[in-house]
Amino acid sequence: MNTARYETILRARKDELEIRLNRIEQDFTAPRNPDDDDRAIERNNDEVLEELGETGERELVAIDAALGRIAAGTFGTCTRCGAPIAEKRLETVPHAPLCQACAEEVSRRG
């Protein structure tokens, strides 16, 4: 497995997320509109931005963990069962810590 390629992909995604999260943070600190109707719309937008921010933060944590696995030499190995993670899965979710079988089992448990 070409871990250098995945490291490049993960670092690029991390940079992209950090830029996006910074923009979201700037939007939260921007002055609010004095118009009540516009302020209500801004509040709704803030809820969407907050969810995007939380999702981005979770992905950053997963990316950092994946970069740690690359450094440790364990990238591409399921953190739960130790089986190899399929290349196709890593192509789709480069920061995936679990093989497909373990991911499905964890998902079913909810």
QUIMO-V992540 format. One record per residue. N is the residue number from 1. RES is the residue in one letter. PHI is phi in whole degrees, 0 to 359 (* if undefined). Layout:
BEGIN
n->N res->RES phi->PHI
n->N res->RES phi->PHI
END
This chain:
BEGIN
n->1 res->M phi->*
n->2 res->N phi->271
n->3 res->T phi->292
n->4 res->A phi->298
n->5 res->R phi->296
n->6 res->Y phi->293
n->7 res->E phi->298
n->8 res->T phi->298
n->9 res->I phi->299
n->10 res->L phi->295
n->11 res->R phi->294
n->12 res->A phi->296
n->13 res->R phi->295
n->14 res->K phi->298
n->15 res->D phi->300
n->16 res->E phi->300
n->17 res->L phi->295
n->18 res->E phi->297
n->19 res->I phi->296
n->20 res->R phi->297
n->21 res->L phi->294
n->22 res->N phi->296
n->23 res->R phi->296
n->24 res->I phi->297
n->25 res->E phi->299
n->26 res->Q phi->297
n->27 res->D phi->295
n->28 res->F phi->292
n->29 res->T phi->269
n->30 res->A phi->292
n->31 res->P phi->301
n->32 res->R phi->272
n->33 res->N phi->287
n->34 res->P phi->287
n->35 res->D phi->287
n->36 res->D phi->302
n->37 res->D phi->296
n->38 res->D phi->294
n->39 res->R phi->295
n->40 res->A phi->296
n->41 res->I phi->296
n->42 res->E phi->299
n->43 res->R phi->297
n->44 res->N phi->297
n->45 res->N phi->297
n->46 res->D phi->299
n->47 res->E phi->297
n->48 res->V phi->295
n->49 res->L phi->298
n->50 res->E phi->297
n->51 res->E phi->296
n->52 res->L phi->298
n->53 res->G phi->296
n->54 res->E phi->295
n->55 res->T phi->297
n->56 res->G phi->298
n->57 res->E phi->297
n->58 res->R phi->295
n->59 res->E phi->293
n->60 res->L phi->299
n->61 res->V phi->299
n->62 res->A phi->295
n->63 res->I phi->293
n->64 res->D phi->299
n->65 res->A phi->295
n->66 res->A phi->296
n->67 res->L phi->296
n->68 res->G phi->296
n->69 res->R phi->293
n->70 res->I phi->298
n->71 res->A phi->298
n->72 res->A phi->277
n->73 res->G phi->81
n->74 res->T phi->247
n->75 res->F phi->299
n->76 res->G phi->90
n->77 res->T phi->245
n->78 res->C phi->301
n->79 res->T phi->285
n->80 res->R phi->262
n->81 res->C phi->247
n->82 res->G phi->85
n->83 res->A phi->284
n->84 res->P phi->294
n->85 res->I phi->271
n->86 res->A phi->301
n->87 res->E phi->304
n->88 res->K phi->299
n->89 res->R phi->294
n->90 res->L phi->292
n->91 res->E phi->296
n->92 res->T phi->280
n->93 res->V phi->229
n->94 res->P phi->300
n->95 res->H phi->264
n->96 res->A phi->301
n->97 res->P phi->268
n->98 res->L phi->240
n->99 res->C phi->291
n->100 res->Q phi->300
n->101 res->A phi->297
n->102 res->C phi->292
n->103 res->A phi->299
n->104 res->E phi->294
n->105 res->E phi->296
n->106 res->V phi->296
n->107 res->S phi->297
n->108 res->R phi->295
n->109 res->R phi->290
n->110 res->G phi->74
END
